[in-house]
Amino acid sequence: MQQGVDILFSVAPLNRLRQLEMERLLPYFPSGARILELGAGTGQQARFIAEHGFDVIAIDLPNSNYAAERVFEVQNYDGRNIPLPDDSVDVVFSSNVLEHVEDLPTVLAELKRVQRPGGFGLHLMPTPSWRFWTFLTGFVTAAQAAGLLAKHLVNPPAGQARWGAVRRDARTIAGGLIPMGHGTSPEGISELWTFSPRAWRRTFGKNGFTVLDDRPFGLFYTGAILFGDRIKIAKRERLGRTLCSAVHNYIVEPAPNSR
């Protein structure tokens, strides 16, 4: 990755934050559980769970942004129909995924179908705080991307086509200056509400789930992963208490008579 990109755009600090999240989530998984990860991306989190003795099935869309970088077996699915039989998994897990699902009622119904009686769902979702601070840091992101765009016009990154790199930089500039949606909404302002715990509790309830527990995860970061590893975990935890957590954790189960 090009020098200068690491501060704002490198995926490596995000991966390390995700790793920490997974380490803290492991105690939630019952011993010997069969786990479905929805929207597994590269499969990094699924691989981590499997390495700790769990039977993991990972699925994602074939056109996922991470499809070419998979490090674990990830099954393709069509975004609606989960390729598993009824009552086949103990835990359904997702990390920053449900906000991207276009047909959420259908997918949530499918999650109920494949979940065994007594099982539960564990879902991490971005918060309004994440959305707000990502808006603010977007201006910094846009400024750096503008510098990279000029650089890439003359000297494209190794292994990348010039105009592909330029288009990526242009999208980053637009995303930093315009409140574009992160999830299914084309604009991001509404996500200051739709990402709230109250909104997600309502969504789960409308789709036949009971929220057993929900709580902030306690780490602060933005969509730009501003300054990457320059902000240590202990400081991100302190910021999570003052500026609010970037993600919120929901544990849900099918409501009685909803299966």
C-alpha positions in Angstrom: 0.0 0.0 0.0 1.2 3.5 -0.8 2.9 5.6 1.8 0.3 8.0 3.3 -2.6 5.6 2.7 -1.9 3.8 5.9 -3.0 6.7 8.1 -6.6 6.7 6.9 -7.2 3.9 4.4 -5.3 0.8 5.5 -7.5 -2.2 6.3 -4.8 -3.6 8.7 -5.8 -1.4 11.7 -9.5 -2.3 11.1 -8.6 -6.0 11.0 -6.8 -5.7 14.3 -9.9 -4.0 15.8 -12.1 -6.8 14.4 -9.7 -9.3 15.9 -10.0 -7.7 19.3 -13.8 -7.7 19.0 -13.7 -11.4 18.2 -11.5 -12.2 21.2 -14.1 -10.5 23.4 -17.0 -12.2 21.7 -15.7 -15.8 22.0 -17.1 -16.3 25.5 -20.6 -15.8 24.1 -20.4 -18.9 21.9 -21.4 -22.1 23.6 -18.8 -24.9 23.6 -19.2 -27.1 20.5 -21.6 -24.7 18.8 -22.1 -24.7 15.1 -22.0 -21.1 14.0 -23.2 -19.4 10.8 -21.4 -16.1 9.9 -23.6 -14.0 7.7 -21.6 -11.6 5.5 -18.2 -13.1 6.2 -16.2 -10.9 3.9 -12.7 -12.3 3.7 -13.5 -15.0 6.2 -10.9 -13.7 8.6 -13.4 -13.7 11.6 -14.8 -17.1 10.6 -11.3 -18.5 10.5 -10.6 -17.1 13.9 -13.7 -18.7 15.4 -12.9 -22.0 13.7 -9.4 -21.9 15.1 -10.9 -21.9 18.6 -12.7 -25.2 18.1 -16.1 -24.2 16.6 -17.8 -25.5 13.5 -18.2 -22.4 11.3 -20.1 -21.9 8.1 -19.4 -18.6 6.4 -21.5 -17.1 3.6 -21.4 -13.9 1.6 -22.4 -12.4 -1.7 -20.4 -13.5 -4.7 -19.8 -9.9 -5.6 -18.6 -8.9 -2.1 -15.8 -6.3 -2.1 -13.7 -9.0 -0.3 -14.5 -11.9 -2.6 -11.0 -11.9 -4.1 -9.3 -11.8 -0.7 -10.8 -14.7 1.1 -8.7 -16.5 3.6 -11.4 -19.1 4.7 -14.0 -21.1 2.8 -16.9 -18.7 2.2 -20.0 -20.0 0.5 -21.7 -17.6 -2.0 -25.4 -17.0 -1.5 -27.9 -14.7 -3.3 -28.5 -12.3 -0.5 -32.0 -13.7 0.3 -31.9 -17.5 0.6 -29.5 -19.1 3.1 -28.1 -22.4 1.6 -28.7 -24.4 4.8 -31.4 -26.8 6.0 -33.8 -25.9 8.8 -32.6 -26.0 12.4 -28.9 -26.5 11.4 -26.9 -23.9 13.4 -26.7 -23.0 17.1 -25.6 -19.4 16.7 -26.0 -16.8 13.9 -23.2 -14.2 13.9 -22.7 -11.1 11.9 -20.4 -8.1 12.3 -21.4 -4.8 10.7 -23.6 -6.6 8.1 -27.3 -6.3 8.8 -27.3 -2.5 7.9 -26.3 -3.5 4.4 -28.9 -6.2 3.8 -31.4 -5.0 1.1 -34.2 -7.4 1.9 -33.8 -7.6 5.6 -37.2 -9.2 6.5 -36.5 -12.1 4.2 -33.0 -12.6 5.5 -34.1 -12.4 9.2 -36.8 -15.0 8.4 -34.1 -17.2 6.9 -31.9 -16.8 10.0 -34.8 -17.9 12.2 -35.4 -20.9 9.9 -31.8 -22.2 10.0 -31.4 -21.5 13.8 -31.9 -24.5 16.1 -34.4 -24.2 19.0 -32.6 -22.7 21.9 -30.1 -20.9 19.6 -29.5 -17.2 19.3 -28.1 -14.5 17.1 -25.2 -12.3 17.9 -25.0 -9.2 15.8 -22.6 -6.2 15.9 -23.8 -3.0 14.3 -22.4 0.5 13.8 -23.8 3.2 16.1 -25.0 6.7 15.5 -21.8 7.8 17.1 -19.8 5.9 14.5 -21.9 7.6 11.8 -21.4 11.1 13.3 -17.7 10.9 13.8 -17.2 9.3 10.4 -19.0 12.3 8.9 -16.6 14.7 10.6 -13.4 12.8 9.8 -14.6 12.5 6.2 -13.2 15.9 5.5 -9.7 14.8 6.5 -10.2 11.7 4.4 -11.2 13.7 1.4 -8.2 16.0 1.7 -5.8 13.2 1.7 -7.6 11.4 -1.1 -7.3 14.6 -3.2 -3.6 14.5 -2.8 -3.5 10.8 -3.7 -5.6 11.4 -6.8 -3.1 13.9 -8.1 -0.3 11.5 -7.4 -2.0 8.6 -9.0 -2.7 10.5 -12.2 1.1 10.6 -12.7 2.2 7.5 -10.9 -0.5 4.8 -10.3 -0.1 2.4 -7.5 1.8 -0.8 -8.3 -0.4 -3.4 -9.8 -3.3 -1.1 -10.2 -4.7 0.6 -13.4 -4.4 4.3 -13.4 -8.0 5.1 -13.9 -9.1 2.5 -11.4 -7.0 4.1 -8.7 -8.3 7.6 -9.7 -11.9 6.5 -9.6 -11.4 5.0 -6.1 -9.8 8.3 -5.0 -12.7 10.3 -6.5 -15.2 8.1 -4.7 -13.3 8.6 -1.4 -13.3 12.3 -1.9 -17.1 12.3 -2.6 -17.8 10.0 0.3 -15.8 12.3 2.6 -17.5 15.5 1.5 -21.1 14.3 1.0 -23.0 12.5 3.7 -23.5 9.3 1.7 -25.1 6.3 3.2 -23.1 3.5 4.7 -25.9 0.9 4.7 -28.9 0.6 2.3 -29.8 4.3 2.5 -28.4 6.4 -0.3 -27.8 9.2 2.2 -26.2 9.0 5.6 -28.2 11.6 7.6 -31.0 9.1 8.4 -28.5 6.7 9.7 -28.0 8.9 12.8 -31.4 7.4 13.7 -31.6 4.0 11.9 -28.3 2.9 13.5 -29.6 3.6 17.0 -30.2 0.8 19.5 -33.9 1.9 19.7 -34.3 1.6 16.0 -32.6 -1.8 15.9 -34.7 -3.1 18.8 -37.8 -2.0 16.8 -36.5 -3.7 13.7 -35.8 -7.0 15.5 -39.2 -6.9 17.2 -41.1 -6.3 13.9 -39.3 -9.3 12.4 -40.2 -11.7 15.2 -37.1 -11.5 17.4 -36.7 -10.8 21.1 -33.7 -8.8 22.1 -32.1 -10.6 25.0 -29.3 -8.2 25.6 -27.8 -5.2 23.9 -24.9 -3.0 24.9 -22.1 -0.8 23.5 -18.9 -2.6 22.7 -16.7 0.1 24.1 -14.2 0.9 21.3 -14.1 4.2 19.5 -13.2 4.3 15.8 -14.5 5.9 12.6 -15.2 4.6 9.1 -11.8 6.1 8.1 -10.0 4.3 11.0 -8.5 7.8 11.6 -4.7 7.5 12.4 -4.9 3.7 12.5 -2.6 2.2 15.0 -1.4 5.6 16.2 -4.4 5.5 18.6 -3.7 2.6 20.9 -6.5 0.3 22.1 -6.5 1.7 25.7 -7.1 5.1 24.3 -9.8 3.9 22.0 -11.5 2.4 25.0 -11.3 5.7 26.9 -12.7 7.5 23.8 -15.4 4.9 23.7 -16.6 6.0 27.1 -16.5 9.7 26.2 -17.3 9.9 22.5 -19.4 6.7 22.5 -18.7 3.2 21.1 -18.4 2.6 17.4 -20.4 -0.6 17.5 -23.3 -2.0 19.5 -23.8 -5.7 20.4 -27.2 -7.3 20.1 -28.1 -10.8 21.3 -31.5 -12.0 19.9 -33.6 -15.1 19.7 -36.8 -15.9 17.8 -39.8 -14.6 19.7 -42.3 -17.3 21.0 -44.6 -18.6 18.2 -42.6 -16.7 15.5 -40.9 -19.7 13.9 
